[in-house]
Amino acid sequence: MTTLQKGDKAPNFSGLDQDGKLHSLTDYAGKKLVVFFYPKANTPGCTAEACDLRDNFERFQVNNYALLGVSADSQKAQGKFKDKFDFPFPLLADEDKKVIEAFGVWGPKKFMGREFDGIHRTTFVIDEKGIIEEVISAVKTKVHAAQILGK
């Protein structure tokens, strides 16, 4: 779905998290950044994915990674999702889809025989200099941390 590839400069995004705090690419200079896009807070696949990342959060920190979840949910929905599962990373409430569209993960999808526009579950691993190191479009929600960290 996305046209971004390994070696491309990551989009210089900015967006508000569940608490109204602004996050942008430049905030993460000097760290590796995992930006994971998911369709909807509190749905089974999205919960499995985010909980796997939460459960492996220490491994990410030890390896100088920051994590940032993104969906088109409202700040309130993102806040409830974060609190319910005690996520140690922020969730952007990208209701106007500026970040989602900058990364090219919005488009036509099929689910249970119907077509609609939505977020394609995709993860971007961005290096310390803002260059995309990896694009994961075949996300395995229950073992996503292993997909990113390679273990």
C-alpha positions as CSV (number, residue, x, y, z in Angstrom):
1,M,0.0,0.0,0.0
2,T,2.6,2.6,1.1
3,T,5.2,3.8,-1.5
4,L,7.7,4.4,1.2
5,Q,10.6,2.0,1.2
6,K,13.8,1.1,3.1
7,G,16.3,3.9,2.6
8,D,13.7,6.7,2.1
9,K,13.6,9.7,4.4
10,A,10.7,9.3,6.9
11,P,7.9,11.9,6.5
12,N,8.4,14.8,8.9
13,F,5.1,14.2,10.7
14,S,3.6,15.8,13.8
15,G,0.5,14.8,15.7
16,L,-1.2,14.9,19.1
17,D,-1.3,11.9,21.4
18,Q,-4.0,10.7,23.8
19,D,-3.1,13.5,26.3
20,G,-2.9,16.3,23.7
21,K,0.9,16.2,23.7
22,L,2.5,17.0,20.3
23,H,4.9,14.4,18.8
24,S,7.0,14.9,15.7
25,L,9.8,13.1,13.9
26,T,12.4,15.6,15.1
27,D,11.5,14.7,18.8
28,Y,13.1,11.3,18.2
29,A,16.4,12.3,16.6
30,G,19.1,10.1,18.0
31,K,16.7,7.2,18.7
32,K,15.3,4.5,16.6
33,L,11.6,5.0,16.2
34,V,8.9,2.3,15.6
35,V,5.8,3.9,14.2
36,F,3.0,1.3,14.1
37,F,-0.3,2.1,12.3
38,Y,-3.3,0.1,13.4
39,P,-6.9,0.2,12.2
40,K,-8.9,0.7,15.5
41,A,-8.3,0.9,19.2
42,N,-9.7,-1.9,21.4
43,T,-10.2,-4.3,18.5
44,P,-8.8,-7.9,18.8
45,G,-5.9,-7.6,16.3
46,C,-4.9,-4.1,17.4
47,T,-5.0,-5.1,21.1
48,A,-2.8,-8.2,20.4
49,E,-0.3,-6.1,18.5
50,A,0.0,-3.3,21.0
51,C,0.1,-5.7,24.0
52,D,2.9,-7.7,22.4
53,L,4.9,-4.4,22.0
54,R,4.0,-3.5,25.6
55,D,5.2,-6.8,26.9
56,N,8.5,-6.4,25.1
57,F,8.9,-2.7,25.8
58,E,12.1,-3.2,27.9
59,R,13.8,-4.9,25.0
60,F,13.0,-1.9,22.8
61,Q,14.3,0.5,25.4
62,V,17.6,-1.4,25.8
63,N,18.1,-1.2,22.1
64,N,17.5,2.6,21.9
65,Y,14.0,2.4,20.4
66,A,11.0,4.6,21.0
67,L,7.5,3.4,20.0
68,L,4.6,5.4,18.7
69,G,1.2,3.9,17.8
70,V,-1.1,5.7,15.3
71,S,-4.7,5.3,14.4
72,A,-7.6,7.6,13.3
73,D,-9.3,7.2,16.7
74,S,-10.2,10.2,18.9
75,Q,-7.9,11.3,21.8
76,K,-10.5,9.9,24.2
77,A,-10.6,6.5,22.5
78,Q,-6.8,6.4,22.4
79,G,-6.6,7.4,26.1
80,K,-9.0,4.6,27.1
81,F,-7.1,2.1,25.0
82,K,-3.8,3.2,26.6
83,D,-5.1,3.1,30.1
84,K,-7.0,-0.2,29.8
85,F,-3.9,-2.0,28.7
86,D,-1.3,0.1,30.5
87,F,0.8,0.9,27.4
88,P,4.1,2.6,28.1
89,F,4.2,4.4,24.8
90,P,2.1,7.2,23.3
91,L,-0.8,6.7,20.8
92,L,-1.4,9.4,18.3
93,A,-5.0,10.4,17.7
94,D,-4.7,11.1,14.0
95,E,-8.4,12.0,13.3
96,D,-7.6,14.2,10.3
97,K,-5.3,11.4,8.9
98,K,-2.4,13.8,8.2
99,V,0.2,11.3,9.7
100,I,-1.6,8.3,8.2
101,E,-1.6,9.9,4.7
102,A,2.0,11.1,5.0
103,F,3.0,7.5,5.5
104,G,0.6,6.3,2.8
105,V,-1.2,3.7,4.8
106,W,-4.8,4.8,4.1
107,G,-6.7,3.2,1.3
108,P,-9.3,0.6,0.1
109,K,-9.7,-2.5,2.1
110,K,-11.9,-5.6,2.1
111,F,-13.4,-7.1,5.2
112,M,-16.1,-9.8,5.4
113,G,-17.1,-9.2,1.8
114,R,-17.4,-5.4,1.9
115,E,-15.0,-2.7,0.7
116,F,-14.2,0.4,2.5
117,D,-11.3,2.9,3.1
118,G,-9.2,2.3,6.2
119,I,-5.8,2.0,7.7
120,H,-3.5,-0.8,6.4
121,R,-1.8,-2.2,9.4
122,T,1.9,-1.2,8.7
123,T,4.9,-0.6,10.9
124,F,7.9,1.6,10.0
125,V,11.2,1.3,11.7
126,I,13.1,4.6,11.4
127,D,16.8,5.0,12.3
128,E,18.4,7.7,14.4
129,K,18.8,10.0,11.4
130,G,15.2,9.8,10.2
131,I,15.8,7.2,7.5
132,I,13.4,4.3,7.1
133,E,15.2,1.1,8.1
134,E,12.3,-1.3,7.5
135,V,8.7,-1.3,6.4
136,I,6.6,-4.2,7.8
137,S,3.3,-4.6,5.9
138,A,2.7,-8.3,6.9
139,V,2.3,-7.6,10.6
140,K,2.0,-10.6,12.8
141,T,0.0,-9.1,15.7
142,K,0.8,-11.7,18.4
143,V,4.6,-11.7,17.7
144,H,5.2,-8.2,16.3
145,A,8.1,-7.3,18.6
146,A,10.0,-10.3,17.3
147,Q,9.3,-9.2,13.7
148,I,10.8,-5.8,14.6
149,L,13.7,-6.9,16.8
150,G,14.5,-10.0,14.8
151,K,14.3,-12.3,17.8
